[in-house]
């Protein structure tokens, strides 16, 4: 087993959710895997967490889910915008909501193993029973 040190890098994964909901959640999961496994960073992705108990179709609940990122993160967290599928209104709102935080654009295609898995329609490896939680 690899030695696990306390994460010194913390990254908010910003990626689209609206539109093709199932595809976009799968994409976000692959992006988080790339951040955690390839970059060795702690990953936070509200679009994977909040829709399990909030309805993104409801304007108030959607805003609540997006605000969770602000509640759980600080200015020390970097915001990585994964734009292979385009930039959603939520991703653009993050730029306005967190102007003092580090923002950068990234591509899942820069991580060939993760990109290939996404392109094949697979979910990333995970705990058995948690595949494709929706």
Backbone bond lengths (Angstrom), bond angles and torsions (degrees), N, CA, C in turn:
res aa  C-N    CA-C-N  psi(-1)  N-CA   C-N-CA  omega(-1)  CA-C   N-CA-C  phi
1 X - - - 1.451 - - 1.527 109.14 -
2 X 1.324 116.13 141.09 1.457 121.65 177.91 1.523 109.81 -67.45
3 X 1.315 115.73 149.04 1.454 120.81 174.93 1.531 108.16 -74.77
4 X 1.307 115.93 131.67 1.462 120.75 -179.13 1.516 109.34 -108.74
5 X 1.302 115.95 117.06 1.452 121.44 175.65 1.521 108.48 -97.45
6 X 1.317 115.83 164.41 1.458 119.74 176.02 1.522 107.80 -64.07
7 X 1.319 116.28 134.76 1.459 120.66 -178.68 1.530 110.23 -63.17
8 X 1.315 116.58 128.26 1.450 120.41 174.18 1.522 110.33 -100.52
9 X 1.318 116.81 -22.02 1.459 121.00 177.51 1.522 108.35 -107.49
10 X 1.322 115.18 131.71 1.461 121.87 -179.75 1.522 107.91 -124.81
11 X 1.332 115.15 126.60 1.459 119.53 -173.18 1.521 111.01 -127.91
12 X 1.330 115.73 127.37 1.459 122.14 170.20 1.515 106.53 -86.46
13 X 1.322 116.71 122.35 1.460 121.66 178.35 1.524 107.89 -89.21
14 X 1.326 115.77 116.21 1.459 122.20 176.96 1.523 107.24 -105.18
15 X 1.323 116.00 121.67 1.461 121.74 177.78 1.521 107.23 -151.97
16 X 1.323 118.14 163.53 1.471 119.77 -176.95 1.532 112.33 -67.99
17 X 1.318 115.91 150.31 1.461 121.55 172.12 1.529 109.80 -120.79
18 X 1.318 116.59 -45.91 1.472 121.01 -177.08 1.527 111.07 -63.22
19 X 1.302 115.43 159.40 1.469 120.82 179.80 1.511 109.34 96.70
20 X 1.314 116.57 -118.08 1.461 121.47 177.78 1.527 107.96 -82.57
21 X 1.328 114.29 84.55 1.465 122.81 -172.05 1.533 112.02 -54.57
22 X 1.325 117.96 -49.62 1.466 120.88 -176.92 1.530 111.11 -63.44
23 X 1.339 116.75 -45.90 1.468 120.48 179.06 1.517 110.96 -63.03
24 X 1.341 116.92 -42.66 1.456 120.79 -175.87 1.531 112.25 -69.09
25 X 1.343 117.72 -34.19 1.474 119.91 175.78 1.530 109.54 -68.98
26 X 1.308 117.38 -39.12 1.464 120.87 177.94 1.535 109.67 -64.22
27 X 1.328 116.54 -42.15 1.469 121.34 177.00 1.535 110.36 -60.32
28 X 1.331 117.32 -45.74 1.469 121.26 179.71 1.526 110.93 -60.93
29 X 1.334 116.37 -38.93 1.464 119.50 178.80 1.529 110.79 -63.85
30 X 1.329 117.38 -41.81 1.469 120.37 177.12 1.532 110.62 -65.28
31 X 1.340 117.46 -38.51 1.472 120.34 177.97 1.526 110.36 -62.60
32 X 1.334 116.86 -43.21 1.465 120.03 178.47 1.516 110.94 -63.71
33 X 1.316 116.93 -39.26 1.466 120.05 177.84 1.527 110.44 -62.43
34 X 1.321 117.65 -42.82 1.467 120.93 178.15 1.523 110.64 -60.41
35 X 1.332 116.54 -43.49 1.466 120.90 179.82 1.527 110.62 -64.18
36 X 1.331 117.00 -44.89 1.463 120.15 -176.92 1.529 112.20 -74.25
37 X 1.330 116.97 -52.94 1.462 120.87 -173.57 1.527 112.13 -77.55
38 X 1.327 117.88 -46.82 1.469 120.30 -174.94 1.527 112.67 -83.20
39 X 1.341 117.34 -35.36 1.463 120.53 -177.79 1.525 112.51 -97.73
40 X 1.336 117.39 -15.30 1.464 120.71 -179.30 1.514 112.92 66.70
41 X 1.310 116.12 32.04 1.468 121.61 -176.79 1.527 110.83 -113.46
42 X 1.306 115.82 156.09 1.463 121.22 172.59 1.523 107.37 -74.53
43 X 1.326 116.52 132.05 1.469 120.93 -178.80 1.524 110.49 -114.34
44 X 1.321 116.12 137.21 1.464 122.67 173.55 1.524 106.54 -124.89
45 X 1.316 116.70 132.97 1.459 120.56 -178.74 1.525 108.17 -143.57
46 X 1.327 116.28 98.79 1.471 119.91 -175.45 1.518 112.16 -61.57
47 X 1.349 118.70 -29.55 1.463 119.33 -178.19 1.525 112.83 -73.24
48 X 1.322 117.84 -10.47 1.466 120.25 172.56 1.526 111.30 -93.80
49 X 1.306 115.89 -26.19 1.462 121.09 -175.68 1.526 113.05 -92.06
50 X 1.306 116.74 -58.67 1.466 121.66 -171.00 1.533 115.02 -62.68
51 X 1.336 121.14 -38.19 1.472 119.34 -178.87 1.533 114.35 -65.18
52 X 1.321 117.42 -7.52 1.455 119.43 176.37 1.526 111.51 -73.01
53 X 1.359 116.52 -19.35 1.461 118.75 179.94 1.529 113.51 -140.42
54 X 1.332 117.54 -0.63 1.461 122.52 175.07 1.528 108.78 -121.64
55 X 1.330 116.56 151.45 1.466 121.98 -179.17 1.527 109.23 -98.55
56 X 1.324 117.10 109.12 1.463 122.25 -177.57 1.528 112.36 -64.43
57 X 1.323 117.49 -16.50 1.471 120.69 178.93 1.524 111.73 -78.00
58 X 1.317 117.02 -18.50 1.461 122.47 178.12 1.527 108.03 -89.81
59 X 1.330 116.83 122.47 1.464 121.43 -173.74 1.529 112.65 -56.06
60 X 1.337 116.95 -44.96 1.465 120.24 -179.37 1.534 110.96 -65.49
61 X 1.335 116.80 -45.13 1.456 120.01 -178.63 1.530 111.38 -67.64
62 X 1.332 116.96 -33.81 1.459 120.36 175.85 1.524 110.33 -63.68
63 X 1.328 116.34 -45.45 1.468 121.04 178.30 1.534 110.14 -62.25
64 X 1.324 116.21 -38.25 1.456 120.78 178.84 1.538 110.21 -62.79
65 X 1.326 116.52 -44.88 1.460 120.45 178.87 1.518 112.13 -62.16
66 X 1.323 116.62 -41.72 1.461 120.21 178.64 1.529 111.28 -66.41
67 X 1.344 116.65 -34.60 1.468 120.70 179.96 1.525 111.98 -69.64
68 X 1.332 117.42 -20.11 1.461 119.66 179.56 1.518 111.41 -61.24
69 X 1.308 117.28 -32.36 1.462 119.57 177.46 1.515 109.70 -59.56
70 X 1.311 117.02 -43.14 1.457 121.10 179.58 1.527 110.54 -64.88
71 X 1.331 117.04 -37.61 1.455 120.52 -178.81 1.531 112.49 -69.39
72 X 1.331 117.03 -34.76 1.456 120.97 -174.38 1.520 114.54 -94.88
73 X 1.314 118.10 -10.58 1.465 120.02 -175.56 1.527 110.82 -123.28
74 X 1.321 115.26 165.99 1.464 121.50 178.70 1.532 108.37 -126.50
75 X 1.318 115.73 -178.44 1.464 120.47 179.00 1.525 112.14 -63.71
76 X 1.324 118.20 -15.61 1.460 121.37 179.20 1.530 111.85 -74.52
77 X 1.313 117.59 -17.15 1.462 121.41 -179.33 1.526 109.86 -79.63
78 X 1.315 115.82 137.43 1.459 121.26 173.08 1.528 108.40 -87.94
79 X 1.316 116.18 149.17 1.466 121.15 174.90 1.524 107.74 -110.62
80 X 1.333 115.77 115.96 1.455 121.47 178.18 1.513 108.08 -104.34
81 X 1.317 116.43 118.43 1.460 122.97 179.42 1.530 108.62 -96.05
82 X 1.327 115.75 110.62 1.463 121.04 178.32 1.525 107.89 -89.80
83 X 1.333 116.94 113.81 1.457 121.21 -169.59 1.513 116.35 -109.84
84 X 1.332 118.45 15.07 1.469 119.53 -179.53 1.529 112.18 -57.39
85 X 1.327 117.49 -31.19 1.467 122.14 -178.04 1.527 111.71 -103.02
86 X 1.321 116.97 11.42 1.457 121.41 -177.95 1.517 110.96 97.51
87 X 1.319 115.79 174.37 1.456 122.26 -179.78 1.523 108.69 -109.67
88 X 1.327 116.45 122.24 1.462 121.68 -179.15 1.527 109.96 -84.47
89 X 1.321 115.97 169.14 1.468 120.21 176.84 1.520 110.21 -62.69
90 X 1.330 117.68 -33.45 1.464 120.83 177.67 1.515 112.18 -66.17
91 X 1.324 116.42 -38.72 1.464 120.03 178.05 1.527 110.54 -66.16
92 X 1.324 115.65 -41.37 1.467 119.55 178.54 1.524 110.97 -67.51
93 X 1.340 116.90 -35.17 1.466 120.65 177.83 1.528 110.74 -63.95
94 X 1.325 117.34 -33.44 1.468 120.64 178.77 1.528 110.88 -62.24
95 X 1.330 116.44 -34.39 1.466 119.29 177.82 1.522 110.73 -63.13
96 X 1.338 116.60 -38.07 1.467 121.13 178.81 1.527 111.74 -77.49
97 X 1.326 115.95 -37.50 1.466 120.68 -175.50 1.526 111.92 -71.35
98 X 1.320 117.19 -31.98 1.459 121.81 -176.68 1.525 110.90 -123.64
99 X 1.344 118.66 59.89 1.472 119.50 -174.53 1.524 114.07 -65.43
100 X 1.330 117.95 -25.44 1.467 119.62 -177.15 1.517 112.61 -86.09
101 X 1.311 117.95 -4.51 1.457 120.99 -175.98 1.525 111.14 -93.72
102 X 1.305 114.77 158.08 1.459 121.73 -179.92 1.526 110.07 -72.39
103 X 1.329 116.90 120.10 1.468 122.79 178.66 1.522 108.41 -117.92
104 X 1.323 115.98 137.77 1.460 119.43 175.12 1.520 109.53 -149.97
105 X 1.316 115.16 152.57 1.467 121.35 179.67 1.526 109.39 -93.62
106 X 1.333 114.61 140.48 1.456 120.97 -178.61 1.517 109.25 -139.36
107 X 1.323 115.36 166.06 1.457 121.98 179.02 1.523 109.05 -132.13
108 X 1.320 116.01 129.71 1.457 119.15 175.06 1.520 109.93 -62.91
109 X 1.329 117.17 -27.12 1.463 121.07 178.71 1.532 111.79 -61.16
110 X 1.333 117.50 -16.95 1.467 121.44 176.31 1.523 111.84 -73.38
111 X 1.316 116.17 -10.38 1.470 122.84 179.23 1.527 106.64 -117.53
112 X 1.345 117.74 86.82 1.472 121.02 -170.20 1.529 115.47 -53.79
113 X 1.318 119.16 -42.29 1.468 119.97 -178.25 1.526 110.70 -64.48
114 X 1.318 116.67 -42.76 1.460 120.81 -179.35 1.534 110.58 -70.50
115 X 1.322 116.76 -41.68 1.464 121.15 178.98 1.528 110.56 -61.80
116 X 1.328 116.17 -44.18 1.467 120.03 179.26 1.522 111.37 -61.91
117 X 1.332 117.43 -43.13 1.462 120.88 177.79 1.515 111.55 -60.86
118 X 1.328 116.34 -43.92 1.463 120.67 177.75 1.527 110.30 -62.07
119 X 1.329 116.76 -46.87 1.468 121.54 -178.55 1.533 112.16 -61.77
120 X 1.334 116.48 -30.26 1.467 120.21 177.78 1.525 112.35 -80.15
121 X 1.327 118.19 -3.21 1.461 121.69 179.43 1.511 114.05 82.11
122 X 1.315 117.03 16.01 1.458 121.47 -179.26 1.526 110.85 -88.99
123 X 1.325 114.82 158.93 1.454 121.38 168.13 1.517 106.55 -93.76
124 X 1.343 117.79 152.40 1.465 118.68 179.09 1.532 111.17 -66.54
125 X 1.342 116.55 159.09 1.456 119.20 176.36 1.539 109.64 -56.89
126 X 1.317 114.93 139.90 1.459 119.55 -178.31 1.526 109.57 -155.94
127 X 1.306 116.28 -179.42 1.455 121.95 176.51 1.531 109.37 -61.85
128 X 1.330 117.72 131.38 1.469 119.31 179.54 1.534 111.26 -53.75
129 X 1.313 114.83 135.66 1.453 121.04 -178.40 1.518 113.76 97.21
130 X 1.334 116.36 -13.68 1.471 120.39 -179.17 1.518 112.59 -103.47
131 X 1.314 118.14 6.06 1.458 121.48 -177.28 1.527 110.59 -59.75
132 X 1.293 115.46 125.61 1.463 121.09 173.67 1.510 115.44 59.55
133 X 1.345 117.67 36.89 1.471 119.52 178.01 1.519 108.49 -54.50
134 X 1.326 115.86 129.66 1.470 119.00 -178.25 1.494 112.01 -122.59
